[in-house]
Amino acid sequence: MRMLMESYSTIVEAQMVRFYSSLNERDRRRYAALETTKLGHGGIQYISTLLGLHRKTIVRGMTELNSEEQLTTNRIRKKGGEEEV
């Protein structure tokens, strides 16, 4: 039998959403990825729904968290407005 993931309390969820909205684009992805990692199975769907973002965005954030190069960059976008990959 599979264990169901427990969700955060309503108060914690509200704080998470408020904090998330204060972050820039890159940090939002990474924060969502970090929270997903803490939750384990079912975390991507839960955080995606809570924060209103696509699961691919969370997966991208997870990739960034695992990349030393991505964590050391200070830029959010490349020159000319193109998003860094």
N, CA, C and O atoms as a Maestro MAE file, in Angstrom:
{
 s_m_m2io_version
 :::
 2.0.0
}

f_m_ct {
 s_m_title
 :::
 protein
 m_atom[340] {
  # First column is atom index #
  i_m_mmod_type
  r_m_x_coord
  r_m_y_coord
  r_m_z_coord
  i_m_residue_number
  s_m_chain_name
  s_m_pdb_residue_name
  s_m_pdb_atom_name
  i_m_atomic_number
  :::
  1 25 0.845 -1.188 0.000 1 A "MET " " N  " 7
  2 3 0.000 0.000 0.000 1 A "MET " " CA " 6
  3 2 0.887 1.247 0.000 1 A "MET " " C  " 6
  4 15 1.841 1.331 0.774 1 A "MET " " O  " 8
  5 25 0.580 2.192 -0.848 2 A "ARG " " N  " 7
  6 3 1.344 3.444 -0.956 2 A "ARG " " CA " 6
  7 2 0.959 4.416 0.139 2 A "ARG " " C  " 6
  8 15 -0.213 4.583 0.477 2 A "ARG " " O  " 8
  9 25 1.992 5.058 0.684 3 A "MET " " N  " 7
  10 3 1.741 6.105 1.678 3 A "MET " " CA " 6
  11 2 1.389 7.387 0.938 3 A "MET " " C  " 6
  12 15 2.054 7.741 -0.036 3 A "MET " " O  " 8
  13 25 0.376 8.072 1.377 4 A "LEU " " N  " 7
  14 3 0.000 9.346 0.774 4 A "LEU " " CA " 6
  15 2 0.847 10.463 1.373 4 A "LEU " " C  " 6
  16 15 1.111 10.493 2.575 4 A "LEU " " O  " 8
  17 25 1.264 11.374 0.506 5 A "MET " " N  " 7
  18 3 2.050 12.512 0.946 5 A "MET " " CA " 6
  19 2 1.159 13.424 1.791 5 A "MET " " C  " 6
  20 15 0.014 13.698 1.431 5 A "MET " " O  " 8
  21 25 1.690 13.878 2.894 6 A "GLU " " N  " 7
  22 3 0.956 14.835 3.712 6 A "GLU " " CA " 6
  23 2 1.170 16.227 3.148 6 A "GLU " " C  " 6
  24 15 2.255 16.542 2.659 6 A "GLU " " O  " 8
  25 25 0.153 17.054 3.212 7 A "SER " " N  " 7
  26 3 0.282 18.425 2.720 7 A "SER " " CA " 6
  27 2 0.615 19.346 3.892 7 A "SER " " C  " 6
  28 15 0.484 18.982 5.060 7 A "SER " " O  " 8
  29 25 1.049 20.553 3.532 8 A "TYR " " N  " 7
  30 3 1.334 21.559 4.550 8 A "TYR " " CA " 6
  31 2 0.023 22.120 5.095 8 A "TYR " " C  " 6
  32 15 -1.030 21.988 4.472 8 A "TYR " " O  " 8
  33 25 0.105 22.749 6.266 9 A "SER " " N  " 7
  34 3 -1.082 23.391 6.831 9 A "SER " " CA " 6
  35 2 -1.462 24.590 5.964 9 A "SER " " C  " 6
  36 15 -0.651 25.076 5.175 9 A "SER " " O  " 8
  37 25 -2.666 25.051 6.110 10 A "THR " " N  " 7
  38 3 -3.159 26.201 5.361 10 A "THR " " CA " 6
  39 2 -2.307 27.443 5.642 10 A "THR " " C  " 6
  40 15 -2.052 28.237 4.736 10 A "THR " " O  " 8
  41 25 -1.875 27.610 6.873 11 A "ILE " " N  " 7
  42 3 -1.044 28.765 7.241 11 A "ILE " " CA " 6
  43 2 0.301 28.695 6.529 11 A "ILE " " C  " 6
  44 15 0.764 29.693 5.976 11 A "ILE " " O  " 8
  45 25 0.929 27.523 6.538 12 A "VAL " " N  " 7
  46 3 2.229 27.363 5.877 12 A "VAL " " CA " 6
  47 2 2.076 27.549 4.369 12 A "VAL " " C  " 6
  48 15 2.922 28.176 3.730 12 A "VAL " " O  " 8
  49 25 1.014 27.011 3.807 13 A "GLU " " N  " 7
  50 3 0.774 27.199 2.367 13 A "GLU " " CA " 6
  51 2 0.666 28.681 2.018 13 A "GLU " " C  " 6
  52 15 1.239 29.127 1.024 13 A "GLU " " O  " 8
  53 25 -0.056 29.436 2.819 14 A "ALA " " N  " 7
  54 3 -0.213 30.879 2.568 14 A "ALA " " CA " 6
  55 2 1.135 31.590 2.653 14 A "ALA " " C  " 6
  56 15 1.423 32.473 1.844 14 A "ALA " " O  " 8
  57 25 1.956 31.214 3.620 15 A "GLN " " N  " 7
  58 3 3.288 31.810 3.741 15 A "GLN " " CA " 6
  59 2 4.161 31.448 2.546 15 A "GLN " " C  " 6
  60 15 4.915 32.284 2.048 15 A "GLN " " O  " 8
  61 25 4.061 30.213 2.090 16 A "MET " " N  " 7
  62 3 4.832 29.775 0.929 16 A "MET " " CA " 6
  63 2 4.448 30.567 -0.312 16 A "MET " " C  " 6
  64 15 5.317 31.013 -1.062 16 A "MET " " O  " 8
  65 25 3.163 30.741 -0.529 17 A "VAL " " N  " 7
  66 3 2.685 31.480 -1.699 17 A "VAL " " CA " 6
  67 2 3.134 32.938 -1.622 17 A "VAL " " C  " 6
  68 15 3.556 33.516 -2.624 17 A "VAL " " O  " 8
  69 25 3.041 33.522 -0.444 18 A "ARG " " N  " 7
  70 3 3.466 34.914 -0.270 18 A "ARG " " CA " 6
  71 2 4.962 35.074 -0.525 18 A "ARG " " C  " 6
  72 15 5.379 36.009 -1.209 18 A "ARG " " O  " 8
  73 25 5.765 34.171 0.021 19 A "PHE " " N  " 7
  74 3 7.205 34.217 -0.195 19 A "PHE " " CA " 6
  75 2 7.537 33.992 -1.671 19 A "PHE " " C  " 6
  76 15 8.356 34.712 -2.242 19 A "PHE " " O  " 8
  77 25 6.901 32.998 -2.282 20 A "TYR " " N  " 7
  78 3 7.109 32.678 -3.697 20 A "TYR " " CA " 6
  79 2 6.867 33.901 -4.575 20 A "TYR " " C  " 6
  80 15 7.628 34.155 -5.509 20 A "TYR " " O  " 8
  81 25 5.820 34.653 -4.284 21 A "SER " " N  " 7
  82 3 5.479 35.811 -5.108 21 A "SER " " CA " 6
  83 2 6.492 36.948 -4.971 21 A "SER " " C  " 6
  84 15 6.515 37.858 -5.800 21 A "SER " " O  " 8
  85 25 7.322 36.903 -3.937 22 A "SER " " N  " 7
  86 3 8.332 37.950 -3.749 22 A "SER " " CA " 6
  87 2 9.639 37.652 -4.485 22 A "SER " " C  " 6
  88 15 10.530 38.499 -4.532 22 A "SER " " O  " 8
  89 25 9.756 36.455 -5.058 23 A "LEU " " N  " 7
  90 3 11.000 36.027 -5.701 23 A "LEU " " CA " 6
  91 2 11.029 36.388 -7.180 23 A "LEU " " C  " 6
  92 15 9.990 36.619 -7.798 23 A "LEU " " O  " 8
  93 25 12.244 36.433 -7.739 24 A "ASN " " N  " 7
  94 3 12.365 36.630 -9.183 24 A "ASN " " CA " 6
  95 2 12.115 35.292 -9.892 24 A "ASN " " C  " 6
  96 15 11.990 34.253 -9.244 24 A "ASN " " O  " 8
  97 25 12.045 35.328 -11.181 25 A "GLU " " N  " 7
  98 3 11.689 34.168 -12.003 25 A "GLU " " CA " 6
  99 2 12.561 32.939 -11.714 25 A "GLU " " C  " 6
  100 15 12.038 31.845 -11.501 25 A "GLU " " O  " 8
  101 25 13.870 33.117 -11.706 26 A "ARG " " N  " 7
  102 3 14.794 32.003 -11.483 26 A "ARG " " CA " 6
  103 2 14.638 31.442 -10.071 26 A "ARG " " C  " 6
  104 15 14.576 30.227 -9.882 26 A "ARG " " O  " 8
  105 25 14.575 32.323 -9.092 27 A "ASP " " N  " 7
  106 3 14.459 31.867 -7.713 27 A "ASP " " CA " 6
  107 2 13.119 31.190 -7.446 27 A "ASP " " C  " 6
  108 15 13.038 30.311 -6.587 27 A "ASP " " O  " 8
  109 25 12.073 31.578 -8.159 28 A "ARG " " N  " 7
  110 3 10.778 30.897 -8.041 28 A "ARG " " CA " 6
  111 2 10.894 29.437 -8.468 28 A "ARG " " C  " 6
  112 15 10.404 28.538 -7.784 28 A "ARG " " O  " 8
  113 25 11.553 29.211 -9.615 29 A "ARG " " N  " 7
  114 3 11.745 27.833 -10.097 29 A "ARG " " CA " 6
  115 2 12.505 27.005 -9.069 29 A "ARG " " C  " 6
  116 15 12.140 25.869 -8.767 29 A "ARG " " O  " 8
  117 25 13.557 27.591 -8.547 30 A "ARG " " N  " 7
  118 3 14.419 26.862 -7.614 30 A "ARG " " CA " 6
  119 2 13.725 26.609 -6.280 30 A "ARG " " C  " 6
  120 15 13.885 25.541 -5.689 30 A "ARG " " O  " 8
  121 25 12.959 27.583 -5.804 31 A "TYR " " N  " 7
  122 3 12.215 27.397 -4.558 31 A "TYR " " CA " 6
  123 2 11.185 26.280 -4.719 31 A "TYR " " C  " 6
  124 15 11.058 25.413 -3.855 31 A "TYR " " O  " 8
  125 25 10.457 26.308 -5.825 32 A "ALA " " N  " 7
  126 3 9.459 25.263 -6.089 32 A "ALA " " CA " 6
  127 2 10.134 23.895 -6.159 32 A "ALA " " C  " 6
  128 15 9.608 22.914 -5.632 32 A "ALA " " O  " 8
  129 25 11.293 23.828 -6.806 33 A "ALA " " N  " 7
  130 3 12.031 22.564 -6.915 33 A "ALA " " CA " 6
  131 2 12.481 22.071 -5.541 33 A "ALA " " C  " 6
  132 15 12.398 20.878 -5.246 33 A "ALA " " O  " 8
  133 25 12.952 22.982 -4.714 34 A "LEU " " N  " 7
  134 3 13.419 22.609 -3.378 34 A "LEU " " CA " 6
  135 2 12.266 22.060 -2.534 34 A "LEU " " C  " 6
  136 15 12.412 21.037 -1.864 34 A "LEU " " O  " 8
  137 25 11.134 22.736 -2.571 35 A "GLU " " N  " 7
  138 3 9.965 22.261 -1.823 35 A "GLU " " CA " 6
  139 2 9.506 20.903 -2.343 35 A "GLU " " C  " 6
  140 15 9.128 20.035 -1.557 35 A "GLU " " O  " 8
  141 25 9.535 20.715 -3.649 36 A "THR " " N  " 7
  142 3 9.148 19.446 -4.252 36 A "THR " " CA " 6
  143 2 10.048 18.326 -3.750 36 A "THR " " C  " 6
  144 15 9.578 17.238 -3.416 36 A "THR " " O  " 8
  145 25 11.335 18.601 -3.702 37 A "THR " " N  " 7
  146 3 12.311 17.607 -3.250 37 A "THR " " CA " 6
  147 2 12.047 17.188 -1.808 37 A "THR " " C  " 6
  148 15 12.193 16.015 -1.463 37 A "THR " " O  " 8
  149 25 11.664 18.134 -0.977 38 A "LYS " " N  " 7
  150 3 11.382 17.819 0.426 38 A "LYS " " CA " 6
  151 2 10.165 16.909 0.567 38 A "LYS " " C  " 6
  152 15 10.096 16.096 1.489 38 A "LYS " " O  " 8
  153 25 9.211 17.044 -0.343 39 A "LEU " " N  " 7
  154 3 7.955 16.310 -0.227 39 A "LEU " " CA " 6
  155 2 8.025 14.890 -0.778 39 A "LEU " " C  " 6
  156 15 7.264 14.022 -0.351 39 A "LEU " " O  " 8
  157 25 8.917 14.651 -1.709 40 A "GLY " " N  " 7
  158 3 9.010 13.307 -2.291 40 A "GLY " " CA " 6
  159 2 7.882 13.025 -3.271 40 A "GLY " " C  " 6
  160 15 7.400 13.926 -3.957 40 A "GLY " " O  " 8
  161 25 7.464 11.757 -3.332 41 A "HIS " " N  " 7
  162 3 6.455 11.325 -4.303 41 A "HIS " " CA " 6
  163 2 5.178 12.159 -4.179 41 A "HIS " " C  " 6
  164 15 4.617 12.294 -3.091 41 A "HIS " " O  " 8
  165 25 4.731 12.710 -5.293 42 A "GLY " " N  " 7
  166 3 3.535 13.545 -5.312 42 A "GLY " " CA " 6
  167 2 3.834 15.021 -5.104 42 A "GLY " " C  " 6
  168 15 2.944 15.863 -5.218 42 A "GLY " " O  " 8
  169 25 5.082 15.329 -4.802 43 A "GLY " " N  " 7
  170 3 5.460 16.708 -4.505 43 A "GLY " " CA " 6
  171 2 5.337 17.649 -5.684 43 A "GLY " " C  " 6
  172 15 4.934 18.801 -5.520 43 A "GLY " " O  " 8
  173 25 5.682 17.172 -6.880 44 A "ILE " " N  " 7
  174 3 5.608 18.042 -8.060 44 A "ILE " " CA " 6
  175 2 4.171 18.502 -8.287 44 A "ILE " " C  " 6
  176 15 3.923 19.688 -8.507 44 A "ILE " " O  " 8
  177 25 3.228 17.566 -8.233 45 A "GLN " " N  " 7
  178 3 1.820 17.917 -8.460 45 A "GLN " " CA " 6
  179 2 1.318 18.870 -7.376 45 A "GLN " " C  " 6
  180 15 0.623 19.841 -7.673 45 A "GLN " " O  " 8
  181 25 1.668 18.595 -6.135 46 A "TYR " " N  " 7
  182 3 1.213 19.415 -5.011 46 A "TYR " " CA " 6
  183 2 1.735 20.848 -5.128 46 A "TYR " " C  " 6
  184 15 0.962 21.801 -5.017 46 A "TYR " " O  " 8
  185 25 3.040 21.003 -5.352 47 A "ILE " " N  " 7
  186 3 3.641 22.327 -5.446 47 A "ILE " " CA " 6
  187 2 3.183 23.037 -6.721 47 A "ILE " " C  " 6
  188 15 2.969 24.249 -6.709 47 A "ILE " " O  " 8
  189 25 3.034 22.306 -7.799 48 A "SER " " N  " 7
  190 3 2.537 22.883 -9.044 48 A "SER " " CA " 6
  191 2 1.154 23.501 -8.840 48 A "SER " " C  " 6
  192 15 0.887 24.614 -9.292 48 A "SER " " O  " 8
  193 25 0.305 22.782 -8.170 49 A "THR " " N  " 7
  194 3 -1.048 23.276 -7.893 49 A "THR " " CA " 6
  195 2 -1.023 24.445 -6.902 49 A "THR " " C  " 6
  196 15 -1.694 25.455 -7.110 49 A "THR " " O  " 8
  197 25 -0.254 24.301 -5.839 50 A "LEU " " N  " 7
  198 3 -0.189 25.337 -4.802 50 A "LEU " " CA " 6
  199 2 0.339 26.658 -5.348 50 A "LEU " " C  " 6
  200 15 -0.214 27.720 -5.062 50 A "LEU " " O  " 8
  201 25 1.419 26.589 -6.143 51 A "LEU " " N  " 7
  202 3 2.056 27.816 -6.614 51 A "LEU " " CA " 6
  203 2 1.593 28.235 -8.004 51 A "LEU " " C  " 6
  204 15 1.959 29.310 -8.479 51 A "LEU " " O  " 8
  205 25 0.805 27.411 -8.653 52 A "GLY " " N  " 7
  206 3 0.250 27.762 -9.958 52 A "GLY " " CA " 6
  207 2 1.285 27.800 -11.073 52 A "GLY " " C  " 6
  208 15 1.294 28.720 -11.890 52 A "GLY " " O  " 8
  209 25 2.150 26.804 -11.103 53 A "LEU " " N  " 7
  210 3 3.123 26.761 -12.180 53 A "LEU " " CA " 6
  211 2 3.168 25.373 -12.806 53 A "LEU " " C  " 6
  212 15 2.734 24.389 -12.206 53 A "LEU " " O  " 8
  213 25 3.699 25.314 -14.017 54 A "HIS " " N  " 7
  214 3 3.729 24.071 -14.778 54 A "HIS " " CA " 6
  215 2 4.772 23.131 -14.204 54 A "HIS " " C  " 6
  216 15 5.812 23.573 -13.714 54 A "HIS " " O  " 8
  217 25 4.499 21.850 -14.263 55 A "ARG " " N  " 7
  218 3 5.435 20.852 -13.731 55 A "ARG " " CA " 6
  219 2 6.790 20.909 -14.427 55 A "ARG " " C  " 6
  220 15 7.814 20.617 -13.809 55 A "ARG " " O  " 8
  221 25 6.808 21.285 -15.720 56 A "LYS " " N  " 7
  222 3 8.085 21.397 -16.442 56 A "LYS " " CA " 6
  223 2 8.958 22.492 -15.840 56 A "LYS " " C  " 6
  224 15 10.185 22.391 -15.854 56 A "LYS " " O  " 8
  225 25 8.333 23.526 -15.317 57 A "THR " " N  " 7
  226 3 9.068 24.601 -14.664 57 A "THR " " CA " 6
  227 2 9.755 24.077 -13.406 57 A "THR " " C  " 6
  228 15 10.893 24.445 -13.115 57 A "THR " " O  " 8
  229 25 9.068 23.224 -12.668 58 A "ILE " " N  " 7
  230 3 9.647 22.637 -11.457 58 A "ILE " " CA " 6
  231 2 10.802 21.713 -11.824 58 A "ILE " " C  " 6
  232 15 11.847 21.735 -11.173 58 A "ILE " " O  " 8
  233 25 10.621 20.909 -12.855 59 A "VAL " " N  " 7
  234 3 11.682 20.006 -13.296 59 A "VAL " " CA " 6
  235 2 12.910 20.806 -13.722 59 A "VAL " " C  " 6
  236 15 14.039 20.419 -13.422 59 A "VAL " " O  " 8
  237 25 12.694 21.910 -14.413 60 A "ARG " " N  " 7
  238 3 13.814 22.775 -14.803 60 A "ARG " " CA " 6
  239 2 14.521 23.316 -13.565 60 A "ARG " " C  " 6
  240 15 15.751 23.360 -13.524 60 A "ARG " " O  " 8
  241 25 13.764 23.723 -12.568 61 A "GLY " " N  " 7
  242 3 14.353 24.197 -11.324 61 A "GLY " " CA " 6
  243 2 15.164 23.111 -10.629 61 A "GLY " " C  " 6
  244 15 16.209 23.396 -10.045 61 A "GLY " " O  " 8
  245 25 14.691 21.872 -10.686 62 A "MET " " N  " 7
  246 3 15.425 20.756 -10.095 62 A "MET " " CA " 6
  247 2 16.761 20.558 -10.807 62 A "MET " " C  " 6
  248 15 17.782 20.295 -10.172 62 A "MET " " O  " 8
  249 25 16.741 20.689 -12.135 63 A "THR " " N  " 7
  250 3 17.973 20.574 -12.914 63 A "THR " " CA " 6
  251 2 18.941 21.678 -12.518 63 A "THR " " C  " 6
  252 15 20.136 21.432 -12.357 63 A "THR " " O  " 8
  253 25 18.433 22.887 -12.362 64 A "GLU " " N  " 7
  254 3 19.274 24.010 -11.958 64 A "GLU " " CA " 6
  255 2 19.874 23.792 -10.572 64 A "GLU " " C  " 6
  256 15 21.040 24.115 -10.348 64 A "GLU " " O  " 8
  257 25 19.101 23.255 -9.651 65 A "LEU " " N  " 7
  258 3 19.614 23.004 -8.298 65 A "LEU " " CA " 6
  259 2 20.740 21.977 -8.305 65 A "LEU " " C  " 6
  260 15 21.647 22.031 -7.475 65 A "LEU " " O  " 8
  261 25 20.673 21.052 -9.240 66 A "ASN " " N  " 7
  262 3 21.692 20.002 -9.327 66 A "ASN " " CA " 6
  263 2 22.897 20.409 -10.159 66 A "ASN " " C  " 6
  264 15 23.852 19.640 -10.273 66 A "ASN " " O  " 8
  265 25 22.873 21.608 -10.743 67 A "SER " " N  " 7
  266 3 23.956 22.070 -11.602 67 A "SER " " CA " 6
  267 2 24.771 23.137 -10.884 67 A "SER " " C  " 6
  268 15 24.265 24.216 -10.577 67 A "SER " " O  " 8
  269 25 26.027 22.831 -10.623 68 A "GLU " " N  " 7
  270 3 26.911 23.798 -9.961 68 A "GLU " " CA " 6
  271 2 27.029 25.075 -10.784 68 A "GLU " " C  " 6
  272 15 27.030 26.174 -10.228 68 A "GLU " " O  " 8
  273 25 27.126 24.940 -12.098 69 A "GLU " " N  " 7
  274 3 27.254 26.100 -12.983 69 A "GLU " " CA " 6
  275 2 26.029 27.002 -12.892 69 A "GLU " " C  " 6
  276 15 26.159 28.224 -12.828 69 A "GLU " " O  " 8
  277 25 24.843 26.404 -12.886 70 A "GLN " " N  " 7
  278 3 23.611 27.187 -12.808 70 A "GLN " " CA " 6
  279 2 23.494 27.926 -11.480 70 A "GLN " " C  " 6
  280 15 22.946 29.027 -11.431 70 A "GLN " " O  " 8
  281 25 23.995 27.341 -10.421 71 A "LEU " " N  " 7
  282 3 23.882 27.978 -9.102 71 A "LEU " " CA " 6
  283 2 24.853 29.134 -8.919 71 A "LEU " " C  " 6
  284 15 24.632 29.990 -8.063 71 A "LEU " " O  " 8
  285 25 25.928 29.177 -9.707 72 A "THR " " N  " 7
  286 3 26.915 30.240 -9.531 72 A "THR " " CA " 6
  287 2 26.651 31.450 -10.413 72 A "THR " " C  " 6
  288 15 27.289 32.486 -10.225 72 A "THR " " O  " 8
  289 25 25.741 31.357 -11.362 73 A "THR " " N  " 7
  290 3 25.460 32.484 -12.249 73 A "THR " " CA " 6
  291 2 24.636 33.547 -11.534 73 A "THR " " C  " 6
  292 15 23.750 33.231 -10.740 73 A "THR " " O  " 8
  293 25 24.938 34.811 -11.823 74 A "ASN " " N  " 7
  294 3 24.206 35.914 -11.208 74 A "ASN " " CA " 6
  295 2 23.121 36.462 -12.109 74 A "ASN " " C  " 6
  296 15 22.229 37.171 -11.645 74 A "ASN " " O  " 8
  297 25 23.184 36.142 -13.401 75 A "ARG " " N  " 7
  298 3 22.220 36.672 -14.361 75 A "ARG " " CA " 6
  299 2 20.956 35.835 -14.381 75 A "ARG " " C  " 6
  300 15 21.000 34.618 -14.201 75 A "ARG " " O  " 8
  301 25 19.833 36.493 -14.599 76 A "ILE " " N  " 7
  302 3 18.564 35.791 -14.754 76 A "ILE " " CA " 6
  303 2 18.315 35.528 -16.236 76 A "ILE " " C  " 6
  304 15 17.833 34.459 -16.611 76 A "ILE " " O  " 8
  305 25 18.642 36.499 -17.064 77 A "ARG " " N  " 7
  306 3 18.465 36.361 -18.510 77 A "ARG " " CA " 6
  307 2 19.764 36.731 -19.215 77 A "ARG " " C  " 6
  308 15 20.580 37.495 -18.699 77 A "ARG " " O  " 8
  309 25 19.933 36.171 -20.404 78 A "LYS " " N  " 7
  310 3 21.079 36.539 -21.231 78 A "LYS " " CA " 6
  311 2 20.873 37.944 -21.754 78 A "LYS " " C  " 6
  312 15 19.750 38.448 -21.754 78 A "LYS " " O  " 8
  313 25 21.943 38.583 -22.201 79 A "LYS " " N  " 7
  314 3 21.826 39.902 -22.809 79 A "LYS " " CA " 6
  315 2 20.879 39.823 -23.980 79 A "LYS " " C  " 6
  316 15 20.881 38.832 -24.709 79 A "LYS " " O  " 8
  317 25 20.075 40.838 -24.176 80 A "GLY " " N  " 7
  318 3 19.099 40.856 -25.255 80 A "GLY " " CA " 6
  319 2 17.758 40.253 -24.865 80 A "GLY " " C  " 6
  320 15 16.877 40.122 -25.715 80 A "GLY " " O  " 8
  321 25 17.583 39.887 -23.610 81 A "GLY " " N  " 7
  322 3 16.289 39.403 -23.118 81 A "GLY " " CA " 6
  323 2 16.053 37.928 -23.279 81 A "GLY " " C  " 6
  324 15 14.983 37.446 -22.907 81 A "GLY " " O  " 8
  325 25 17.012 37.171 -23.825 82 A "GLU " " N  " 7
  326 3 16.825 35.736 -23.958 82 A "GLU " " CA " 6
  327 2 17.071 35.088 -22.608 82 A "GLU " " C  " 6
  328 15 18.001 35.448 -21.886 82 A "GLU " " O  " 8
  329 25 16.227 34.133 -22.283 83 A "GLU " " N  " 7
  330 3 16.351 33.453 -21.007 83 A "GLU " " CA " 6
  331 2 17.543 32.506 -21.050 83 A "GLU " " C  " 6
  332 15 17.773 31.822 -22.047 83 A "GLU " " O  " 8
  333 25 18.312 32.474 -19.931 84 A "GLU " " N  " 7
  334 3 19.428 31.544 -19.842 84 A "GLU " " CA " 6
  335 2 18.900 30.130 -19.719 84 A "GLU " " C  " 6
  336 15 17.835 29.900 -19.147 84 A "GLU " " O  " 8
  337 25 19.644 29.193 -20.253 85 A "VAL " " N  " 7
  338 3 19.268 27.780 -20.174 85 A "VAL " " CA " 6
  339 2 20.265 27.017 -19.370 85 A "VAL " " C  " 6
  340 15 20.118 25.808 -19.192 85 A "VAL " " O  " 8
  :::
 }
 m_bond[339] {
  # First column is bond index #
  i_m_from
  i_m_to
  i_m_order
  :::
  1 1 2 1
  2 2 3 1
  3 3 4 2
  4 3 5 1
  5 5 6 1
  6 6 7 1
  7 7 8 2
  8 7 9 1
  9 9 10 1
  10 10 11 1
  11 11 12 2
  12 11 13 1
  13 13 14 1
  14 14 15 1
  15 15 16 2
  16 15 17 1
  17 17 18 1
  18 18 19 1
  19 19 20 2
  20 19 21 1
  21 21 22 1
  22 22 23 1
  23 23 24 2
  24 23 25 1
  25 25 26 1
  26 26 27 1
  27 27 28 2
  28 27 29 1
  29 29 30 1
  30 30 31 1
  31 31 32 2
  32 31 33 1
  33 33 34 1
  34 34 35 1
  35 35 36 2
  36 35 37 1
  37 37 38 1
  38 38 39 1
  39 39 40 2
  40 39 41 1
  41 41 42 1
  42 42 43 1
  43 43 44 2
  44 43 45 1
  45 45 46 1
  46 46 47 1
  47 47 48 2
  48 47 49 1
  49 49 50 1
  50 50 51 1
  51 51 52 2
  52 51 53 1
  53 53 54 1
  54 54 55 1
  55 55 56 2
  56 55 57 1
  57 57 58 1
  58 58 59 1
  59 59 60 2
  60 59 61 1
  61 61 62 1
  62 62 63 1
  63 63 64 2
  64 63 65 1
  65 65 66 1
  66 66 67 1
  67 67 68 2
  68 67 69 1
  69 69 70 1
  70 70 71 1
  71 71 72 2
  72 71 73 1
  73 73 74 1
  74 74 75 1
  75 75 76 2
  76 75 77 1
  77 77 78 1
  78 78 79 1
  79 79 80 2
  80 79 81 1
  81 81 82 1
  82 82 83 1
  83 83 84 2
  84 83 85 1
  85 85 86 1
  86 86 87 1
  87 87 88 2
  88 87 89 1
  89 89 90 1
  90 90 91 1
  91 91 92 2
  92 91 93 1
  93 93 94 1
  94 94 95 1
  95 95 96 2
  96 95 97 1
  97 97 98 1
  98 98 99 1
  99 99 100 2
  100 99 101 1
  101 101 102 1
  102 102 103 1
  103 103 104 2
  104 103 105 1
  105 105 106 1
  106 106 107 1
  107 107 108 2
  108 107 109 1
  109 109 110 1
  110 110 111 1
  111 111 112 2
  112 111 113 1
  113 113 114 1
  114 114 115 1
  115 115 116 2
  116 115 117 1
  117 117 118 1
  118 118 119 1
  119 119 120 2
  120 119 121 1
  121 121 122 1
  122 122 123 1
  123 123 124 2
  124 123 125 1
  125 125 126 1
  126 126 127 1
  127 127 128 2
  128 127 129 1
  129 129 130 1
  130 130 131 1
  131 131 132 2
  132 131 133 1
  133 133 134 1
  134 134 135 1
  135 135 136 2
  136 135 137 1
  137 137 138 1
  138 138 139 1
  139 139 140 2
  140 139 141 1
  141 141 142 1
  142 142 143 1
  143 143 144 2
  144 143 145 1
  145 145 146 1
  146 146 147 1
  147 147 148 2
  148 147 149 1
  149 149 150 1
  150 150 151 1
  151 151 152 2
  152 151 153 1
  153 153 154 1
  154 154 155 1
  155 155 156 2
  156 155 157 1
  157 157 158 1
  158 158 159 1
  159 159 160 2
  160 159 161 1
  161 161 162 1
  162 162 163 1
  163 163 164 2
  164 163 165 1
  165 165 166 1
  166 166 167 1
  167 167 168 2
  168 167 169 1
  169 169 170 1
  170 170 171 1
  171 171 172 2
  172 171 173 1
  173 173 174 1
  174 174 175 1
  175 175 176 2
  176 175 177 1
  177 177 178 1
  178 178 179 1
  179 179 180 2
  180 179 181 1
  181 181 182 1
  182 182 183 1
  183 183 184 2
  184 183 185 1
  185 185 186 1
  186 186 187 1
  187 187 188 2
  188 187 189 1
  189 189 190 1
  190 190 191 1
  191 191 192 2
  192 191 193 1
  193 193 194 1
  194 194 195 1
  195 195 196 2
  196 195 197 1
  197 197 198 1
  198 198 199 1
  199 199 200 2
  200 199 201 1
  201 201 202 1
  202 202 203 1
  203 203 204 2
  204 203 205 1
  205 205 206 1
  206 206 207 1
  207 207 208 2
  208 207 209 1
  209 209 210 1
  210 210 211 1
  211 211 212 2
  212 211 213 1
  213 213 214 1
  214 214 215 1
  215 215 216 2
  216 215 217 1
  217 217 218 1
  218 218 219 1
  219 219 220 2
  220 219 221 1
  221 221 222 1
  222 222 223 1
  223 223 224 2
  224 223 225 1
  225 225 226 1
  226 226 227 1
  227 227 228 2
  228 227 229 1
  229 229 230 1
  230 230 231 1
  231 231 232 2
  232 231 233 1
  233 233 234 1
  234 234 235 1
  235 235 236 2
  236 235 237 1
  237 237 238 1
  238 238 239 1
  239 239 240 2
  240 239 241 1
  241 241 242 1
  242 242 243 1
  243 243 244 2
  244 243 245 1
  245 245 246 1
  246 246 247 1
  247 247 248 2
  248 247 249 1
  249 249 250 1
  250 250 251 1
  251 251 252 2
  252 251 253 1
  253 253 254 1
  254 254 255 1
  255 255 256 2
  256 255 257 1
  257 257 258 1
  258 258 259 1
  259 259 260 2
  260 259 261 1
  261 261 262 1
  262 262 263 1
  263 263 264 2
  264 263 265 1
  265 265 266 1
  266 266 267 1
  267 267 268 2
  268 267 269 1
  269 269 270 1
  270 270 271 1
  271 271 272 2
  272 271 273 1
  273 273 274 1
  274 274 275 1
  275 275 276 2
  276 275 277 1
  277 277 278 1
  278 278 279 1
  279 279 280 2
  280 279 281 1
  281 281 282 1
  282 282 283 1
  283 283 284 2
  284 283 285 1
  285 285 286 1
  286 286 287 1
  287 287 288 2
  288 287 289 1
  289 289 290 1
  290 290 291 1
  291 291 292 2
  292 291 293 1
  293 293 294 1
  294 294 295 1
  295 295 296 2
  296 295 297 1
  297 297 298 1
  298 298 299 1
  299 299 300 2
  300 299 301 1
  301 301 302 1
  302 302 303 1
  303 303 304 2
  304 303 305 1
  305 305 306 1
  306 306 307 1
  307 307 308 2
  308 307 309 1
  309 309 310 1
  310 310 311 1
  311 311 312 2
  312 311 313 1
  313 313 314 1
  314 314 315 1
  315 315 316 2
  316 315 317 1
  317 317 318 1
  318 318 319 1
  319 319 320 2
  320 319 321 1
  321 321 322 1
  322 322 323 1
  323 323 324 2
  324 323 325 1
  325 325 326 1
  326 326 327 1
  327 327 328 2
  328 327 329 1
  329 329 330 1
  330 330 331 1
  331 331 332 2
  332 331 333 1
  333 333 334 1
  334 334 335 1
  335 335 336 2
  336 335 337 1
  337 337 338 1
  338 338 339 1
  339 339 340 2
  :::
 }
}
